[in-house]
């Protein structure tokens, strides 16, 4: 019976080029990191720790899934966009373009970068499904961890959809260059150094969800200042989702501190020593290998996401998890506790230098805005 099956498409793709051919090398190269990334350790969590997460499945059902919203009660991108089925569609688009006409290019650079980050969602779901003990083993597993990851992905998917369509209708950006950047980014993946370890993974997502909450909140504030109240509303409702998701991930880590404080503080220290890499840190548009760095400088300059925010998030999590008050730790755990608690003040000392570099840096062209410099 097996001989009657058609060869898979993957087989045909693999056989199109001869092994080691230049075509294959070039295809692989375009989805490799534009910059060298650190080698990543895999499966660093001891196997016996997997049982902790399996034992927490009922807890997750009661304490994690309750933060999901029913689909019928969720906002959808179309709620905030011109209605293509209405007679007034063209007029609505004209009004949208009028609102965005005076918004500066540097704001659009940041908004586009945020949207591209949201659009790389397939990478984030893949990353979460690689965490030992909480992955979706089948693709539609009924475990609470798997249900959360799928439903979280579904909620997050609306963010990129909404921002993408709004930017498209604005007429202010080069959509083809943006679409290429998205494809490059998803193809390149990300290197968050989670090591398939849910201790590290949930600390990362706690930090990252708060970072996106802050970022979208600040882009909303700036949109309001520039007179686009609809865009401000859009950024605000996305920020609210990110805040709700942050609540979930911080609650999970809080539970880990309750049942396994020593390994949890060691994981917290590990992630902070490696630094939290932003999800789109491998961003590339096919031209600028330092695109993420250039985008980050503009975000720092506008106050959308800064070194101060990084320190504030860390300080917030330290207080949220009562890290300074942990007791009963091993000597190594106490060292990790001290390191983490002292880190915000160290980061703040370098914040002023980062702000200065952002102000003094030269203007660079962005393909997203037709190579205009900001």
C-alpha positions, 0 to 999 in steps of 0.5 A: 500500500505504501508504494501506491502513495504519491511522493510528497511535495517536500520530496520534489522540492528537495530533489529539484536541486542537486545536493550541495548546489549553489541554488540550495546554498543561496536559498538557505543563506537568505533565511539565515541570520543576517548577523551571527547569533549565539549557539543555543542550548536545547532541552536544558530542563531535567526530564523529571521537571516535566512532571511539574508541568503535567501536574499543573494542567488542572491548575492551568485550566482554572488559572490560565484559560480563564483569561481567554476571551470567547471569540464572539466577544473579541474585537476583530480588525474589521471593527476599526477599519473602513467597511469594503461592503459599504457604499461609503468605503471610498470616503472612509478610506479618504478620511483615513488617509487624511488623518495619517497625512501629517503623521511624521515618517519616523512614527511610521517606521516604528509602527511598521516595525511593531506590525512586522513584529506582530506578523511573525506570529508563526515563529512565536507559536512554534517557539512556544510549542518547543517548550518541554512539558507544555507543548501541543503534542498533536496539533489539537491537544486538549491539555490546558497548556496546548489550548492556551498556546493555540488560543493565545496565538489566535488572539495575537493574530488579530494584532498584525492583521489590523495594523497591516490593513491600516498601514496599507490603506494609509498609502504612506508606506511601501507595502511590498518592502514591508511584506518582504521584511515579514517573509524574511523575518519568519524565514529567519526565526528567532533566537530567544535562548529559551533552551526548550525550557518552560522556566526560561520560556515563561520568564521571557514571555512575561517580560516580552508581553509587558514590553509590547504592552508598553510599546503599543501604549506609547504608539497610541499616545503618539498617534493621539498627539499627531491627531489620528484618534482612530489609530490611537484607539487601535494601538490601545486595544492591542495594548490591552490584549498584551496586558491581559496576556502578560497577566497570564505569563506572570501568574505562571511564573508566580506559581513556579516561584511558589513550588520551585523557588530555587530553580525559578530564580536561577532561570530568571538570572539566566534569562537576564544575563543573556538579556531579553532579545526582542522577537524581531531581532533577526529582522531584515528587508533584503537590504539592511542587515542592521535593520532591527538596530536602526528601527530600535534607535528610532523607537528609543528616540521617540520614547516608544521603547527605551532602555529605561523601559527595559529596566522598569519592566525588570523592576516590575517583575522583581516586585510582582514575584517578590524576588527580594523576599524569597527565602530558603534558597541555596547558596547559588540561588541567593547569588542569583537573587542578588544579581537580579535585584541589583540589575535594574540600577545597573541598567539605568546607569547605561540608559543615559548613554543609550538615549544619547546615542539615539539622539546623535545617530545619523539619519538612515533610509528605511525601505518601508517608507520608500528609502526616506531617511529618519 
